[in-house]
Amino acid sequence: MKRERIDGTLIKHPPMRKYKVTEEKNTFFVKSSTLYVSAVKQISKKVEKLNATQTKNKVFIVKGMGKSIPKVLSIGVYFQLKNYRVEVFTGSVKVLDEFEKEDDDSILSKRTVSSVEVRIIL
């Protein structure tokens, strides 16, 4: 099932998701442009802070999709080598692409992208 080529400017929209306040403290989203070392340092700081403050539900989640999947998995391996228990969940996410043409018309297109979630259990 090959799609036909659409001319115009591509605007990629992130997947729609419900936002929770606890997600801000317990979740880290990795993009393809995220640097590996800086991600590991940021996640390490958040994991230490979570370990010190929270008594129950000590799970930190690292999420990524598409091109960032190998980076998320390597972050999971890093924390596994640091003697944390790591769980990996795979899935797919529907995203929306918008194609803008010169005559102010826009075409919306849905597609499915692979995603991965690494849970670091403290």
N, CA, C and O atoms as CSV, one atom per row, in Angstrom:
chain,resi,resn,atom,element,x,y,z
A,1,MET,N,N,0.854,-1.177,0.000
A,1,MET,CA,C,0.000,0.000,0.000
A,1,MET,C,C,0.897,1.237,0.000
A,1,MET,O,O,1.252,1.754,1.059
A,2,LYS,N,N,1.252,1.694,-1.165
A,2,LYS,CA,C,2.118,2.854,-1.298
A,2,LYS,C,C,1.268,4.111,-1.438
A,2,LYS,O,O,0.280,4.140,-2.172
A,3,ARG,N,N,1.676,5.141,-0.716
A,3,ARG,CA,C,0.943,6.405,-0.774
A,3,ARG,C,C,1.465,7.243,-1.924
A,3,ARG,O,O,2.633,7.151,-2.302
A,4,GLU,N,N,0.578,8.066,-2.477
A,4,GLU,CA,C,1.011,8.967,-3.539
A,4,GLU,C,C,1.685,10.187,-2.928
A,4,GLU,O,O,1.365,10.589,-1.809
A,5,ARG,N,N,2.598,10.757,-3.651
A,5,ARG,CA,C,3.367,11.904,-3.175
A,5,ARG,C,C,2.494,13.155,-3.176
A,5,ARG,O,O,1.768,13.422,-4.133
A,6,ILE,N,N,2.580,13.917,-2.082
A,6,ILE,CA,C,1.823,15.161,-1.947
A,6,ILE,C,C,2.824,16.303,-1.957
A,6,ILE,O,O,3.777,16.308,-1.178
A,7,ASP,N,N,2.607,17.271,-2.840
A,7,ASP,CA,C,3.487,18.437,-2.905
A,7,ASP,C,C,3.075,19.449,-1.848
A,7,ASP,O,O,1.898,19.559,-1.505
A,8,GLY,N,N,4.041,20.177,-1.341
A,8,GLY,CA,C,3.772,21.207,-0.348
A,8,GLY,C,C,4.714,21.076,0.828
A,8,GLY,O,O,5.605,20.226,0.834
A,9,THR,N,N,4.513,21.924,1.822
A,9,THR,CA,C,5.340,21.931,3.018
A,9,THR,C,C,4.758,20.973,4.046
A,9,THR,O,O,3.564,21.023,4.341
A,10,LEU,N,N,5.597,20.105,4.589
A,10,LEU,CA,C,5.155,19.128,5.576
A,10,LEU,C,C,5.272,19.715,6.978
A,10,LEU,O,O,6.324,20.227,7.361
A,11,ILE,N,N,4.185,19.636,7.739
A,11,ILE,CA,C,4.175,20.045,9.140
A,11,ILE,C,C,3.767,18.821,9.948
A,11,ILE,O,O,2.639,18.341,9.833
A,12,LYS,N,N,4.695,18.312,10.774
A,12,LYS,CA,C,4.412,17.129,11.586
A,12,LYS,C,C,3.835,17.566,12.924
A,12,LYS,O,O,4.382,18.448,13.587
A,13,HIS,N,N,2.729,16.946,13.318
A,13,HIS,CA,C,2.093,17.240,14.595
A,13,HIS,C,C,2.335,16.080,15.550
A,13,HIS,O,O,2.293,14.925,15.128
A,14,PRO,N,N,2.588,16.358,16.832
A,14,PRO,CA,C,2.791,15.270,17.800
A,14,PRO,C,C,1.474,14.556,18.081
A,14,PRO,O,O,0.402,15.098,17.811
A,15,PRO,N,N,1.550,13.341,18.624
A,15,PRO,CA,C,0.315,12.618,18.938
A,15,PRO,C,C,-0.444,13.299,20.069
A,15,PRO,O,O,0.155,13.904,20.959
A,16,MET,N,N,-1.745,13.197,20.025
A,16,MET,CA,C,-2.577,13.767,21.077
A,16,MET,C,C,-2.518,12.842,22.281
A,16,MET,O,O,-2.673,11.629,22.135
A,17,ARG,N,N,-2.295,13.397,23.477
A,17,ARG,CA,C,-2.270,12.583,24.680
A,17,ARG,C,C,-2.801,13.409,25.845
A,17,ARG,O,O,-2.718,14.637,25.862
A,18,LYS,N,N,-3.342,12.696,26.805
A,18,LYS,CA,C,-3.811,13.362,28.010
A,18,LYS,C,C,-2.611,13.696,28.878
A,18,LYS,O,O,-1.689,12.891,29.008
A,19,TYR,N,N,-2.621,14.861,29.459
A,19,TYR,CA,C,-1.510,15.325,30.283
A,19,TYR,C,C,-1.857,15.144,31.752
A,19,TYR,O,O,-2.936,15.534,32.199
A,20,LYS,N,N,-0.939,14.552,32.491
A,20,LYS,CA,C,-1.107,14.390,33.930
A,20,LYS,C,C,0.021,15.138,34.627
A,20,LYS,O,O,1.128,15.237,34.098
A,21,VAL,N,N,-0.259,15.656,35.800
A,21,VAL,CA,C,0.746,16.415,36.541
A,21,VAL,C,C,1.901,15.508,36.955
A,21,VAL,O,O,3.057,15.929,36.918
A,22,THR,N,N,1.603,14.269,37.348
A,22,THR,CA,C,2.665,13.348,37.768
A,22,THR,C,C,3.554,12.959,36.598
A,22,THR,O,O,4.705,12.571,36.797
A,23,GLU,N,N,3.036,13.060,35.390
A,23,GLU,CA,C,3.815,12.705,34.207
A,23,GLU,C,C,5.012,13.638,34.043
A,23,GLU,O,O,6.041,13.235,33.501
A,24,GLU,N,N,4.884,14.867,34.502
A,24,GLU,CA,C,5.976,15.837,34.383
A,24,GLU,C,C,7.194,15.400,35.189
A,24,GLU,O,O,8.329,15.586,34.749
A,25,LYS,N,N,6.968,14.822,36.363
A,25,LYS,CA,C,8.066,14.403,37.227
A,25,LYS,C,C,8.609,13.030,36.847
A,25,LYS,O,O,9.802,12.771,37.005
A,26,ASN,N,N,7.752,12.156,36.352
A,26,ASN,CA,C,8.113,10.753,36.164
A,26,ASN,C,C,8.395,10.372,34.720
A,26,ASN,O,O,8.676,9.203,34.459
A,27,THR,N,N,8.335,11.294,33.773
A,27,THR,CA,C,8.456,10.936,32.365
A,27,THR,C,C,9.455,11.842,31.661
A,27,THR,O,O,9.547,13.036,31.944
A,28,PHE,N,N,10.204,11.241,30.733
A,28,PHE,CA,C,11.156,11.982,29.910
A,28,PHE,C,C,10.917,11.577,28.463
A,28,PHE,O,O,10.953,10.390,28.141
A,29,PHE,N,N,10.675,12.540,27.593
A,29,PHE,CA,C,10.435,12.280,26.180
A,29,PHE,C,C,11.724,12.520,25.395
A,29,PHE,O,O,12.324,13.591,25.492
A,30,VAL,N,N,12.143,11.527,24.622
A,30,VAL,CA,C,13.376,11.610,23.842
A,30,VAL,C,C,13.017,11.889,22.387
A,30,VAL,O,O,12.185,11.200,21.798
A,31,LYS,N,N,13.657,12.912,21.814
A,31,LYS,CA,C,13.504,13.211,20.391
A,31,LYS,C,C,14.746,12.719,19.668
A,31,LYS,O,O,15.744,12.371,20.300
A,32,SER,N,N,14.684,12.690,18.358
A,32,SER,CA,C,15.853,12.252,17.593
A,32,SER,C,C,17.002,13.243,17.736
A,32,SER,O,O,18.163,12.872,17.563
A,33,SER,N,N,16.692,14.492,18.048
A,33,SER,CA,C,17.737,15.508,18.205
A,33,SER,C,C,18.295,15.575,19.630
A,33,SER,O,O,19.245,16.316,19.886
A,34,THR,N,N,17.712,14.802,20.565
A,34,THR,CA,C,18.189,14.801,21.944
A,34,THR,C,C,19.561,14.143,22.010
A,34,THR,O,O,19.764,13.058,21.465
A,35,LEU,N,N,20.495,14.799,22.675
A,35,LEU,CA,C,21.832,14.235,22.827
A,35,LEU,C,C,21.812,13.142,23.892
A,35,LEU,O,O,21.194,13.301,24.945
A,36,TYR,N,N,22.494,12.029,23.609
A,36,TYR,CA,C,22.475,10.857,24.492
A,36,TYR,C,C,23.000,11.195,25.887
A,36,TYR,O,O,22.339,10.902,26.884
A,37,VAL,N,N,24.172,11.804,25.966
A,37,VAL,CA,C,24.797,12.075,27.266
A,37,VAL,C,C,23.958,13.048,28.080
A,37,VAL,O,O,23.791,12.856,29.284
A,38,SER,N,N,23.429,14.083,27.448
A,38,SER,CA,C,22.614,15.042,28.194
A,38,SER,C,C,21.317,14.385,28.664
A,38,SER,O,O,20.832,14.689,29.754
A,39,ALA,N,N,20.750,13.489,27.855
A,39,ALA,CA,C,19.541,12.775,28.269
A,39,ALA,C,C,19.828,11.894,29.480
A,39,ALA,O,O,19.039,11.858,30.424
A,40,VAL,N,N,20.955,11.183,29.455
A,40,VAL,CA,C,21.321,10.320,30.584
A,40,VAL,C,C,21.519,11.149,31.849
A,40,VAL,O,O,21.081,10.747,32.928
A,41,LYS,N,N,22.173,12.297,31.726
A,41,LYS,CA,C,22.400,13.154,32.895
A,41,LYS,C,C,21.082,13.692,33.451
A,41,LYS,O,O,20.865,13.676,34.663
A,42,GLN,N,N,20.204,14.168,32.569
A,42,GLN,CA,C,18.916,14.703,33.023
A,42,GLN,C,C,18.074,13.617,33.681
A,42,GLN,O,O,17.460,13.844,34.724
A,43,ILE,N,N,18.049,12.431,33.063
A,43,ILE,CA,C,17.259,11.330,33.613
A,43,ILE,C,C,17.842,10.890,34.952
A,43,ILE,O,O,17.093,10.601,35.886
A,44,SER,N,N,19.175,10.835,35.058
A,44,SER,CA,C,19.815,10.443,36.324
A,44,SER,C,C,19.427,11.396,37.450
A,44,SER,O,O,19.126,10.956,38.559
A,45,LYS,N,N,19.434,12.697,37.171
A,45,LYS,CA,C,19.043,13.684,38.181
A,45,LYS,C,C,17.589,13.491,38.601
A,45,LYS,O,O,17.267,13.531,39.788
A,46,LYS,N,N,16.710,13.281,37.615
A,46,LYS,CA,C,15.291,13.105,37.932
A,46,LYS,C,C,15.050,11.804,38.690
A,46,LYS,O,O,14.212,11.759,39.591
A,47,VAL,N,N,15.779,10.744,38.332
A,47,VAL,CA,C,15.631,9.459,39.025
A,47,VAL,C,C,16.086,9.589,40.475
A,47,VAL,O,O,15.422,9.079,41.377
A,48,GLU,N,N,17.208,10.264,40.711
A,48,GLU,CA,C,17.688,10.469,42.080
A,48,GLU,C,C,16.697,11.293,42.890
A,48,GLU,O,O,16.433,10.987,44.053
A,49,LYS,N,N,16.151,12.333,42.281
A,49,LYS,CA,C,15.167,13.176,42.965
A,49,LYS,C,C,13.902,12.379,43.278
A,49,LYS,O,O,13.339,12.502,44.365
A,50,LEU,N,N,13.462,11.565,42.328
A,50,LEU,CA,C,12.272,10.734,42.519
A,50,LEU,C,C,12.516,9.706,43.616
A,50,LEU,O,O,11.634,9.441,44.432
A,51,ASN,N,N,13.702,9.133,43.634
A,51,ASN,CA,C,14.054,8.126,44.632
A,51,ASN,C,C,14.075,8.726,46.035
A,51,ASN,O,O,13.715,8.053,47.001
A,52,ALA,N,N,14.491,9.981,46.155
A,52,ALA,CA,C,14.586,10.633,47.460
A,52,ALA,C,C,13.232,11.114,47.973
A,52,ALA,O,O,12.998,11.110,49.182
A,53,THR,N,N,12.344,11.525,47.086
A,53,THR,CA,C,11.100,12.160,47.531
A,53,THR,C,C,9.910,11.214,47.595
A,53,THR,O,O,9.123,11.289,48.539
A,54,GLN,N,N,9.758,10.342,46.633
A,54,GLN,CA,C,8.548,9.538,46.551
A,54,GLN,C,C,8.739,8.205,47.255
A,54,GLN,O,O,9.784,7.568,47.120
A,55,THR,N,N,7.719,7.779,48.014
A,55,THR,CA,C,7.819,6.516,48.731
A,55,THR,C,C,7.176,5.368,47.969
A,55,THR,O,O,7.670,4.242,48.025
A,56,LYS,N,N,6.088,5.629,47.260
A,56,LYS,CA,C,5.475,4.561,46.474
A,56,LYS,C,C,5.442,4.970,45.002
A,56,LYS,O,O,5.629,6.139,44.666
A,57,ASN,N,N,5.207,4.010,44.150
A,57,ASN,CA,C,5.158,4.222,42.699
A,57,ASN,C,C,6.477,4.804,42.188
A,57,ASN,O,O,6.493,5.830,41.508
A,58,LYS,N,N,7.572,4.142,42.524
A,58,LYS,CA,C,8.889,4.617,42.105
A,58,LYS,C,C,9.224,4.066,40.726
A,58,LYS,O,O,10.030,3.145,40.590
A,59,VAL,N,N,8.603,4.635,39.722
A,59,VAL,CA,C,8.840,4.237,38.332
A,59,VAL,C,C,9.103,5.497,37.524
A,59,VAL,O,O,8.333,6.456,37.579
A,60,PHE,N,N,10.197,5.487,36.777
A,60,PHE,CA,C,10.503,6.597,35.879
A,60,PHE,C,C,10.370,6.083,34.453
A,60,PHE,O,O,10.871,5.004,34.137
A,61,ILE,N,N,9.702,6.837,33.592
A,61,ILE,CA,C,9.388,6.388,32.236
A,61,ILE,C,C,10.138,7.240,31.222
A,61,ILE,O,O,10.134,8.469,31.296
A,62,VAL,N,N,10.783,6.565,30.272
A,62,VAL,CA,C,11.457,7.230,29.154
A,62,VAL,C,C,10.720,6.805,27.894
A,62,VAL,O,O,10.591,5.612,27.621
A,63,LYS,N,N,10.229,7.786,27.116
A,63,LYS,CA,C,9.439,7.487,25.922
A,63,LYS,C,C,10.101,8.054,24.675
A,63,LYS,O,O,10.782,9.079,24.723
A,64,GLY,N,N,9.889,7.371,23.564
A,64,GLY,CA,C,10.387,7.850,22.286
A,64,GLY,C,C,9.653,7.160,21.155
A,64,GLY,O,O,9.055,6.101,21.343
A,65,MET,N,N,9.702,7.764,19.981
A,65,MET,CA,C,9.055,7.151,18.825
A,65,MET,C,C,9.854,7.431,17.564
A,65,MET,O,O,10.588,8.415,17.480
A,66,GLY,N,N,9.696,6.548,16.587
A,66,GLY,CA,C,10.362,6.729,15.303
A,66,GLY,C,C,11.864,6.591,15.392
A,66,GLY,O,O,12.379,5.576,15.859
A,67,LYS,N,N,12.570,7.626,14.938
A,67,LYS,CA,C,14.033,7.605,14.886
A,67,LYS,C,C,14.686,7.581,16.258
A,67,LYS,O,O,15.862,7.232,16.366
A,68,SER,N,N,13.968,7.938,17.298
A,68,SER,CA,C,14.574,8.004,18.631
A,68,SER,C,C,14.503,6.676,19.389
A,68,SER,O,O,15.000,6.594,20.512
A,69,ILE,N,N,13.907,5.645,18.812
A,69,ILE,CA,C,13.770,4.352,19.497
A,69,ILE,C,C,15.123,3.763,19.901
A,69,ILE,O,O,15.264,3.344,21.050
A,70,PRO,N,N,16.135,3.708,19.009
A,70,PRO,CA,C,17.428,3.156,19.444
A,70,PRO,C,C,18.057,3.924,20.608
A,70,PRO,O,O,18.713,3.330,21.464
A,71,LYS,N,N,17.859,5.237,20.638
A,71,LYS,CA,C,18.409,6.058,21.717
A,71,LYS,C,C,17.716,5.735,23.044
A,71,LYS,O,O,18.371,5.649,24.083
A,72,VAL,N,N,16.397,5.556,23.008
A,72,VAL,CA,C,15.642,5.220,24.220
A,72,VAL,C,C,16.085,3.855,24.747
A,72,VAL,O,O,16.265,3.679,25.952
A,73,LEU,N,N,16.259,2.895,23.844
A,73,LEU,CA,C,16.680,1.561,24.265
A,73,LEU,C,C,18.093,1.572,24.845
A,73,LEU,O,O,18.371,0.863,25.812
A,74,SER,N,N,18.981,2.368,24.263
A,74,SER,CA,C,20.342,2.435,24.806
A,74,SER,C,C,20.357,3.117,26.176
A,74,SER,O,O,21.186,2.781,27.021
A,75,ILE,N,N,19.457,4.063,26.402
A,75,ILE,CA,C,19.319,4.666,27.729
A,75,ILE,C,C,18.838,3.610,28.722
A,75,ILE,O,O,19.303,3.564,29.861
A,76,GLY,N,N,17.911,2.768,28.288
A,76,GLY,CA,C,17.443,1.673,29.139
A,76,GLY,C,C,18.561,0.712,29.504
A,76,GLY,O,O,18.650,0.270,30.649
A,77,VAL,N,N,19.422,0.383,28.534
A,77,VAL,CA,C,20.564,-0.502,28.799
A,77,VAL,C,C,21.528,0.157,29.784
A,77,VAL,O,O,22.071,-0.514,30.661
A,78,TYR,N,N,21.743,1.460,29.645
A,78,TYR,CA,C,22.624,2.191,30.561
A,78,TYR,C,C,22.145,2.036,32.002
A,78,TYR,O,O,22.940,1.737,32.893
A,79,PHE,N,N,20.844,2.240,32.231
A,79,PHE,CA,C,20.320,2.143,33.589
A,79,PHE,C,C,20.248,0.696,34.063
A,79,PHE,O,O,20.306,0.438,35.265
A,80,GLN,N,N,20.122,-0.238,33.143
A,80,GLN,CA,C,20.159,-1.648,33.513
A,80,GLN,C,C,21.561,-2.021,34.017
A,80,GLN,O,O,21.698,-2.786,34.971
A,81,LEU,N,N,22.585,-1.481,33.377
A,81,LEU,CA,C,23.957,-1.716,33.829
A,81,LEU,C,C,24.244,-1.041,35.169
A,81,LEU,O,O,25.164,-1.439,35.884
A,82,LYS,N,N,23.461,-0.025,35.506
A,82,LYS,CA,C,23.577,0.653,36.806
A,82,LYS,C,C,22.740,-0.056,37.876
A,82,LYS,O,O,22.489,0.505,38.943
A,83,ASN,N,N,22.308,-1.291,37.588
A,83,ASN,CA,C,21.567,-2.165,38.512
A,83,ASN,C,C,20.154,-1.684,38.832
A,83,ASN,O,O,19.648,-1.941,39.924
A,84,TYR,N,N,19.517,-0.996,37.899
A,84,TYR,CA,C,18.096,-0.699,38.013
A,84,TYR,C,C,17.334,-1.782,37.255
A,84,TYR,O,O,17.850,-2.363,36.300
A,85,ARG,N,N,16.108,-2.046,37.684
A,85,ARG,CA,C,15.271,-2.970,36.919
A,85,ARG,C,C,14.612,-2.171,35.799
A,85,ARG,O,O,14.048,-1.103,36.036
A,86,VAL,N,N,14.687,-2.698,34.579
A,86,VAL,CA,C,14.190,-1.978,33.407
A,86,VAL,C,C,13.176,-2.852,32.680
A,86,VAL,O,O,13.415,-4.037,32.449
A,87,GLU,N,N,12.046,-2.257,32.324
A,87,GLU,CA,C,11.024,-2.934,31.522
A,87,GLU,C,C,10.848,-2.158,30.227
A,87,GLU,O,O,10.872,-0.928,30.223
A,88,VAL,N,N,10.671,-2.887,29.125
A,88,VAL,CA,C,10.516,-2.260,27.810
A,88,VAL,C,C,9.143,-2.618,27.259
A,88,VAL,O,O,8.756,-3.787,27.247
A,89,PHE,N,N,8.412,-1.613,26.806
A,89,PHE,CA,C,7.109,-1.800,26.183
A,89,PHE,C,C,7.133,-1.161,24.803
A,89,PHE,O,O,7.586,-0.028,24.639
A,90,THR,N,N,6.645,-1.893,23.819
A,90,THR,CA,C,6.583,-1.352,22.463
A,90,THR,C,C,5.132,-1.103,22.088
A,90,THR,O,O,4.216,-1.680,22.674
A,91,GLY,N,N,4.942,-0.246,21.116
A,91,GLY,CA,C,3.598,0.058,20.659
A,91,GLY,C,C,3.647,0.912,19.413
A,91,GLY,O,O,4.699,1.095,18.801
A,92,SER,N,N,2.504,1.423,19.054
A,92,SER,CA,C,2.439,2.333,17.918
A,92,SER,C,C,1.529,3.498,18.277
A,92,SER,O,O,0.604,3.368,19.078
A,93,VAL,N,N,1.814,4.627,17.668
A,93,VAL,CA,C,1.104,5.872,17.960
A,93,VAL,C,C,0.639,6.466,16.640
A,93,VAL,O,O,1.372,6.450,15.651
A,94,LYS,N,N,-0.576,6.987,16.628
A,94,LYS,CA,C,-1.074,7.662,15.430
A,94,LYS,C,C,-0.695,9.131,15.506
A,94,LYS,O,O,-0.947,9.806,16.504
A,95,VAL,N,N,-0.085,9.610,14.430
A,95,VAL,CA,C,0.299,11.019,14.355
A,95,VAL,C,C,-0.377,11.656,13.151
A,95,VAL,O,O,-0.831,10.970,12.236
A,96,LEU,N,N,-0.433,12.968,13.171
A,96,LEU,CA,C,-1.105,13.722,12.121
A,96,LEU,C,C,-0.084,14.550,11.360
A,96,LEU,O,O,0.697,15.286,11.963
A,97,ASP,N,N,-0.087,14.433,10.051
A,97,ASP,CA,C,0.769,15.242,9.190
A,97,ASP,C,C,-0.098,16.233,8.428
A,97,ASP,O,O,-1.196,15.903,7.978
A,98,GLU,N,N,0.412,17.449,8.293
A,98,GLU,CA,C,-0.306,18.492,7.558
A,98,GLU,C,C,0.577,18.952,6.405
A,98,GLU,O,O,1.746,19.284,6.601
A,99,PHE,N,N,0.017,18.968,5.221
A,99,PHE,CA,C,0.733,19.436,4.035
A,99,PHE,C,C,0.120,20.760,3.606
A,99,PHE,O,O,-1.056,20.819,3.245
A,100,GLU,N,N,0.927,21.832,3.645
A,100,GLU,CA,C,0.461,23.150,3.220
A,100,GLU,C,C,0.938,23.418,1.807
A,100,GLU,O,O,2.116,23.247,1.492
A,101,LYS,N,N,0.019,23.838,0.965
A,101,LYS,CA,C,0.367,24.213,-0.406
A,101,LYS,C,C,0.475,25.728,-0.495
A,101,LYS,O,O,0.122,26.440,0.445
A,102,GLU,N,N,0.960,26.211,-1.621
A,102,GLU,CA,C,1.137,27.656,-1.794
A,102,GLU,C,C,-0.190,28.411,-1.784
A,102,GLU,O,O,-0.230,29.576,-1.388
A,103,ASP,N,N,-1.270,27.769,-2.210
A,103,ASP,CA,C,-2.563,28.455,-2.294
A,103,ASP,C,C,-3.377,28.327,-0.999
A,103,ASP,O,O,-4.607,28.298,-1.046
A,104,ASP,N,N,-2.703,28.250,0.152
A,104,ASP,CA,C,-3.315,28.222,1.485
A,104,ASP,C,C,-4.259,27.049,1.711
A,104,ASP,O,O,-5.086,27.092,2.622
A,105,ASP,N,N,-4.149,26.015,0.908
A,105,ASP,CA,C,-4.879,24.780,1.164
A,105,ASP,C,C,-4.004,23.884,2.025
A,105,ASP,O,O,-2.778,23.915,1.915
A,106,SER,N,N,-4.621,23.099,2.866
A,106,SER,CA,C,-3.842,22.141,3.646
A,106,SER,C,C,-4.524,20.783,3.599
A,106,SER,O,O,-5.750,20.679,3.652
A,107,ILE,N,N,-3.707,19.755,3.499
A,107,ILE,CA,C,-4.187,18.383,3.463
A,107,ILE,C,C,-3.698,17.706,4.735
A,107,ILE,O,O,-2.513,17.769,5.060
A,108,LEU,N,N,-4.616,17.053,5.458
A,108,LEU,CA,C,-4.259,16.338,6.675
A,108,LEU,C,C,-4.162,14.850,6.372
A,108,LEU,O,O,-4.981,14.301,5.635
A,109,SER,N,N,-3.157,14.208,6.942
A,109,SER,CA,C,-2.930,12.790,6.699
A,109,SER,C,C,-2.533,12.118,8.012
A,109,SER,O,O,-1.678,12.625,8.738
A,110,LYS,N,N,-3.155,10.973,8.317
A,110,LYS,CA,C,-2.802,10.219,9.515
A,110,LYS,C,C,-1.818,9.129,9.140
A,110,LYS,O,O,-1.885,8.563,8.049
A,111,ARG,N,N,-0.891,8.835,10.069
A,111,ARG,CA,C,-0.002,7.701,9.877
A,111,ARG,C,C,0.331,7.117,11.240
A,111,ARG,O,O,0.156,7.768,12.270
A,112,THR,N,N,0.809,5.895,11.232
A,112,THR,CA,C,1.151,5.204,12.461
A,112,THR,C,C,2.665,5.122,12.586
A,112,THR,O,O,3.356,4.761,11.634
A,113,VAL,N,N,3.178,5.460,13.767
A,113,VAL,CA,C,4.616,5.463,14.028
A,113,VAL,C,C,4.889,4.513,15.195
A,113,VAL,O,O,4.128,4.476,16.163
A,114,SER,N,N,5.967,3.755,15.100
A,114,SER,CA,C,6.366,2.869,16.194
A,114,SER,C,C,6.813,3.694,17.392
A,114,SER,O,O,7.384,4.775,17.242
A,115,SER,N,N,6.544,3.166,18.584
A,115,SER,CA,C,6.967,3.861,19.796
A,115,SER,C,C,7.493,2.839,20.798
A,115,SER,O,O,7.180,1.651,20.725
A,116,VAL,N,N,8.295,3.329,21.731
A,116,VAL,CA,C,8.835,2.467,22.784
A,116,VAL,C,C,8.793,3.231,24.100
A,116,VAL,O,O,8.964,4.450,24.140
A,117,GLU,N,N,8.563,2.490,25.168
A,117,GLU,CA,C,8.515,3.056,26.513
A,117,GLU,C,C,9.420,2.203,27.394
A,117,GLU,O,O,9.230,0.991,27.495
A,118,VAL,N,N,10.397,2.829,28.025
A,118,VAL,CA,C,11.306,2.141,28.936
A,118,VAL,C,C,10.968,2.596,30.347
A,118,VAL,O,O,10.997,3.789,30.648
A,119,ARG,N,N,10.649,1.639,31.205
A,119,ARG,CA,C,10.328,1.955,32.597
A,119,ARG,C,C,11.515,1.580,33.476
A,119,ARG,O,O,11.952,0.430,33.495
A,120,ILE,N,N,12.018,2.552,34.191
A,120,ILE,CA,C,13.126,2.341,35.124
A,120,ILE,C,C,12.507,2.229,36.512
A,120,ILE,O,O,11.956,3.196,37.038
A,121,ILE,N,N,12.604,1.042,37.097
A,121,ILE,CA,C,11.977,0.784,38.388
A,121,ILE,C,C,13.028,0.931,39.476
A,121,ILE,O,O,14.061,0.263,39.451
A,122,LEU,N,N,12.753,1.815,40.435
A,122,LEU,CA,C,13.724,2.129,41.488
A,122,LEU,C,C,13.613,1.160,42.653
A,122,LEU,O,O,14.356,1.278,43.627
